[in-house]
Amino acid sequence: MISEHEFAYGFDSVWESLFPLLSPSFVRDFNTRQGKGIGRKGRYLSPVSQTLPKFDADLLAELAFELFRLAVENGQQGEVWRASSEHFDLARQRTLRRFRGLKSMGEHHWLNRATSVPSEVRSLANCYAYFFAGLDDTHLTFRPKIKGAGVLSTVEGDICTPKMLIEVKTVTRNLTSHDFRQLLVYLALGLGSGQYSWEEATFLNPRRSIFYTMNISSLVSYLSARNAQDVFDEFLFLLSEREMDLVPNF
């Protein structure tokens, strides 16, 4: 069994067969044209500066995700920026559990110490609150489990509603083809099997305060030049019926 990340970074022949129009030019044009700012009434949030090296920036991003999740669980979604020290400490503990075992997370690491909520974390969490305040459907599921198939084990998304899958990319860079590949894995597994009924997919970037929302059928049909359900059916067939033939070309 392999992860969705391994599948997204390998198996180039499979990806080229299923989605021949997922090209560098498509990704470049998508980044240029499709991003929308996050805000209300024409007032958009500013990007959140990254003040730490990548590993610690990833920890801050995880903290912000968990802080927003706690706010939703406690019915305080619109006031996440006012998170209490107790909520921050619980978010910190959840983040520690996800990163436990990494050498970089020694006992003297800053995340192991109870501190006040960093302003960068509050700003990232606030971006979630603004984005989801603009959605009609606010029934959120965090870290939705998506059944695997064939060579792919069960995968875990970031956030979803009954009609939308939201993948979070808290990064300073643009979207890449591998981001799209990972998203397409989730969509093929979740929709192809009938486990979910998403109609739209979104890339949400709290770091840059932008998002990209797509109609799934239109996206898949464009990238594959075929009917979306037919592509998902073939995707699952390749995973389940020909798994012995799928050798990663790393």
C-alpha positions as CSV (number, residue, x, y, z in Angstrom):
1,M,0.0,0.0,0.0
2,I,1.1,3.5,-0.7
3,S,0.0,7.0,0.3
4,E,-1.7,9.6,-1.8
5,H,1.5,11.7,-1.7
6,E,3.5,8.9,-3.2
7,F,0.9,8.3,-5.9
8,A,0.8,12.0,-6.7
9,Y,4.6,12.3,-7.1
10,G,4.9,9.1,-9.1
11,F,3.0,7.1,-11.7
12,D,3.5,9.8,-14.4
13,S,2.2,7.5,-17.2
14,V,-1.1,6.9,-15.3
15,W,-1.6,10.6,-14.7
16,E,-0.8,11.5,-18.3
17,S,-3.3,8.9,-19.5
18,L,-6.1,10.0,-17.2
19,F,-5.6,13.8,-17.2
20,P,-3.6,14.7,-20.3
21,L,-4.5,18.4,-19.9
22,L,-3.0,18.7,-16.4
23,S,0.0,20.6,-17.8
24,P,2.3,23.2,-16.5
25,S,0.5,25.8,-18.7
26,F,-2.9,24.9,-17.2
27,V,-1.5,25.2,-13.6
28,R,0.2,28.5,-14.4
29,D,-2.9,29.9,-16.0
30,F,-5.1,28.6,-13.1
31,N,-2.8,30.4,-10.5
32,T,-3.0,33.6,-12.5
33,R,-6.7,33.7,-13.1
34,Q,-8.6,31.7,-10.5
35,G,-7.4,32.9,-7.1
36,K,-9.9,35.1,-5.1
37,G,-9.2,37.2,-2.0
38,I,-10.7,36.3,1.4
39,G,-12.8,39.0,3.0
40,R,-16.1,40.7,3.3
41,K,-17.8,43.6,1.5
42,G,-14.8,44.2,-0.7
43,R,-12.3,44.4,2.2
44,Y,-9.8,41.6,1.8
45,L,-7.4,40.1,4.4
46,S,-3.8,40.7,3.9
47,P,-1.3,37.8,3.4
48,V,0.1,36.5,6.7
49,S,3.9,36.9,6.7
50,Q,5.9,33.7,7.3
51,T,8.3,34.5,10.1
52,L,9.8,31.1,10.9
53,P,11.7,28.4,8.9
54,K,9.5,25.9,7.0
55,F,9.2,23.2,9.7
56,D,8.1,25.7,12.4
57,A,5.9,27.5,9.9
58,D,4.2,24.1,9.3
59,L,3.7,23.8,13.1
60,L,2.1,27.3,13.2
61,A,-0.2,26.3,10.3
62,E,-1.3,23.2,12.1
63,L,-1.9,25.2,15.3
64,A,-4.1,27.6,13.4
65,F,-6.1,24.7,11.9
66,E,-6.7,23.2,15.3
67,L,-7.6,26.5,16.8
68,F,-10.2,27.1,14.2
69,R,-11.4,23.5,14.6
70,L,-11.9,24.1,18.3
71,A,-13.7,27.3,17.7
72,V,-16.2,25.5,15.4
73,E,-16.6,22.7,17.9
74,N,-17.5,25.2,20.6
75,G,-19.8,27.3,18.5
76,Q,-17.3,30.3,18.3
77,Q,-16.4,30.1,14.7
78,G,-16.7,33.9,14.2
79,E,-14.6,34.7,17.2
80,V,-11.6,32.5,16.7
81,W,-9.3,35.5,16.8
82,R,-10.3,35.8,20.5
83,A,-9.3,32.3,21.4
84,S,-8.6,31.7,25.1
85,S,-5.4,30.4,26.5
86,E,-7.2,27.2,27.3
87,H,-8.3,26.7,23.7
88,F,-4.8,27.5,22.5
89,D,-3.3,24.9,24.9
90,L,-5.7,22.3,23.7
91,A,-4.8,23.1,20.0
92,R,-1.1,22.9,21.0
93,Q,-1.7,19.4,22.5
94,R,-3.5,18.2,19.3
95,T,-0.6,19.5,17.2
96,L,2.0,17.8,19.4
97,R,0.1,14.5,19.0
98,R,0.3,14.8,15.2
99,F,4.0,15.7,15.1
100,R,5.1,13.4,18.0
101,G,8.1,11.3,17.3
102,L,9.9,13.8,15.0
103,K,13.5,14.6,16.1
104,S,12.9,18.3,15.6
105,M,10.2,18.1,18.2
106,G,12.5,17.5,21.2
107,E,11.3,18.3,24.7
108,H,12.9,21.8,24.6
109,H,11.1,22.8,21.4
110,W,9.0,25.9,21.7
111,L,5.7,24.0,21.0
112,N,6.2,21.9,24.1
113,R,6.0,25.1,26.3
114,A,2.6,26.7,27.1
115,T,2.7,30.2,25.8
116,S,0.3,32.9,24.7
117,V,-1.2,32.6,21.2
118,P,1.2,33.9,18.6
119,S,-0.3,36.7,16.5
120,E,0.6,34.8,13.3
121,V,-1.5,31.8,14.5
122,R,-4.4,34.1,15.3
123,S,-4.1,35.7,11.8
124,L,-4.1,32.3,10.0
125,A,-7.0,31.1,12.1
126,N,-8.9,34.3,11.4
127,C,-8.6,33.6,7.7
128,Y,-10.4,30.3,8.1
129,A,-13.2,32.2,10.0
130,Y,-13.6,34.8,7.2
131,F,-13.6,32.1,4.4
132,F,-16.2,29.8,6.0
133,A,-18.4,32.8,7.0
134,G,-18.9,33.3,3.3
135,L,-20.2,29.7,2.6
136,D,-23.9,28.9,2.6
137,D,-23.1,25.4,4.0
138,T,-21.3,25.6,7.3
139,H,-21.7,22.0,8.4
140,L,-18.0,21.2,8.5
141,T,-16.2,17.9,8.9
142,F,-12.6,18.1,9.8
143,R,-10.0,15.5,8.5
144,P,-12.6,13.5,6.6
145,K,-11.6,9.9,6.1
146,I,-11.8,8.7,2.5
147,K,-11.7,5.0,1.7
148,G,-8.7,3.7,-0.2
149,A,-8.7,1.3,-3.1
150,G,-6.2,-1.1,-4.5
151,V,-2.7,0.2,-4.0
152,L,-3.9,3.3,-2.1
153,S,-4.6,3.1,1.6
154,T,-7.3,5.2,3.3
155,V,-6.6,8.9,3.0
156,E,-7.5,11.9,5.0
157,G,-8.7,15.2,3.6
158,D,-8.6,18.6,5.5
159,I,-12.1,19.8,5.7
160,C,-15.4,19.1,3.8
161,T,-19.0,20.1,3.8
162,P,-21.7,17.8,2.2
163,K,-21.1,19.5,-1.1
164,M,-17.5,20.7,-1.0
165,L,-14.0,19.3,-0.4
166,I,-11.6,22.0,1.0
167,E,-7.9,21.3,0.8
168,V,-5.7,23.6,2.8
169,K,-2.4,24.8,1.5
170,T,-0.8,27.1,4.1
171,V,2.2,28.0,1.9
172,T,3.8,31.1,0.3
173,R,4.1,29.4,-3.2
174,N,1.6,29.0,-6.0
175,L,-0.4,25.8,-6.6
176,T,1.5,23.0,-8.3
177,S,0.5,20.0,-10.5
178,H,1.1,17.8,-7.5
179,D,-1.4,19.7,-5.5
180,F,-3.9,19.0,-8.3
181,R,-2.9,15.3,-8.4
182,Q,-3.5,14.9,-4.7
183,L,-6.9,16.6,-4.9
184,L,-7.8,14.4,-7.8
185,V,-6.9,11.3,-5.8
186,Y,-9.3,12.4,-3.0
187,L,-12.1,13.2,-5.5
188,A,-11.7,9.9,-7.4
189,L,-11.8,7.9,-4.2
190,G,-14.5,9.8,-2.5
191,L,-16.8,10.4,-5.5
192,G,-16.0,7.3,-7.5
193,S,-16.9,5.0,-4.7
194,G,-20.1,7.0,-3.8
195,Q,-18.8,7.7,-0.3
196,Y,-19.2,11.4,-0.7
197,S,-21.4,13.7,-2.9
198,W,-19.1,16.7,-3.3
199,E,-19.9,19.1,-6.2
200,E,-17.2,21.6,-5.7
201,A,-13.6,21.5,-4.6
202,T,-11.6,24.4,-3.1
203,F,-7.9,25.1,-2.4
204,L,-7.7,27.4,0.6
205,N,-4.5,29.2,1.4
206,P,-4.7,31.0,4.8
207,R,-1.1,32.2,4.4
208,R,-1.7,34.1,1.2
209,S,-5.4,34.8,2.1
210,I,-6.7,33.5,-1.2
211,F,-8.9,30.5,-2.3
212,Y,-9.6,28.7,-5.5
213,T,-13.0,27.1,-6.0
214,M,-13.9,24.7,-8.9
215,N,-16.9,22.8,-10.1
216,I,-15.6,19.2,-9.9
217,S,-17.4,17.9,-13.0
218,S,-16.1,20.8,-15.1
219,L,-12.6,20.5,-13.7
220,V,-12.3,16.8,-14.3
221,S,-13.9,16.9,-17.7
222,Y,-11.6,19.7,-18.8
223,L,-8.4,17.9,-17.6
224,S,-9.4,14.5,-19.0
225,A,-11.5,15.5,-22.0
226,R,-14.0,12.9,-20.8
227,N,-17.0,12.5,-18.6
228,A,-16.0,12.8,-14.9
229,Q,-17.6,9.6,-13.7
230,D,-16.0,7.6,-16.5
231,V,-12.6,9.0,-15.5
232,F,-13.2,8.1,-11.8
233,D,-14.3,4.6,-12.7
234,E,-11.1,4.1,-14.7
235,F,-9.1,5.6,-11.9
236,L,-10.5,3.1,-9.4
237,F,-10.1,0.2,-11.9
238,L,-6.4,1.1,-12.3
239,L,-5.9,1.1,-8.6
240,S,-7.9,-2.0,-7.8
241,E,-7.5,-4.3,-10.8
242,R,-4.0,-3.6,-12.1
243,E,-2.2,-2.8,-8.9
244,M,0.6,-5.3,-9.7
245,D,1.3,-3.3,-12.9
246,L,1.6,0.0,-11.1
247,V,5.2,0.6,-10.4
248,P,6.2,4.1,-9.3
249,N,8.6,5.8,-11.8
250,F,10.5,7.9,-9.2
